[in-house]
Amino acid sequence: MNLNEFLHNLPDNDGKKVVSIFSGGLDSTILTYALVEKYGKRNVIALTYNYAQKHIIELEKAKTTCEKLGISQKVLDISFLGDINKDFSSLAGNSSLETPNIKDVLGLPQQISYIANRNSILINIAVSFAETINADKVFYGAQQYDSLGFWDTTQDFVNSLNNTFKLNREHLIQLYAPFMGIWKDTEI
């Protein structure tokens, strides 16, 4: 798949704003660039979370990228999430657990870098935010490698949340994970 095909596969938006869950990591950065290309910088709002994660540098990268792209960014402090995951996840900033590399965790049903229910929390906050700005699409950068060790990065998870979001009687918001089913080494 090339970039033009990828952009073509993104849903049309009729000039409305879209929300990008933007960590500052590789997947969400590429996704946010694509969203700006498809919808224009005035229509993309980056939502970044400080959840007391170990990779705090991603917050700086997110800010720099948003400035470079000329898009709005909202940063929310939800550091309680890192606090409650301290002795559970290697990704919590105050955790003494070592963060493994991908080769160490392939095949495990649940990786040690899993933050309990993180994606559900982040997505639900993003959907709440989207409703307040009259956006009807939220994007997140989950990709195929993620689904090998994280239950909350699967297509079933996205479908389940979308079924829940359909219950909103006034404002239908849809979650998109356009890298789902694409491996990191796939050329776009």
Salt bridges, closest charged atoms under 4 A:
ASP12 OD1 - LYS38 NZ 3.70
ASP27 OD2 - LYS184 NZ 3.57
ASP136 OD2 - LYS16 NZ 3.89
ASP136 OD1 - LYS137 NZ 3.28
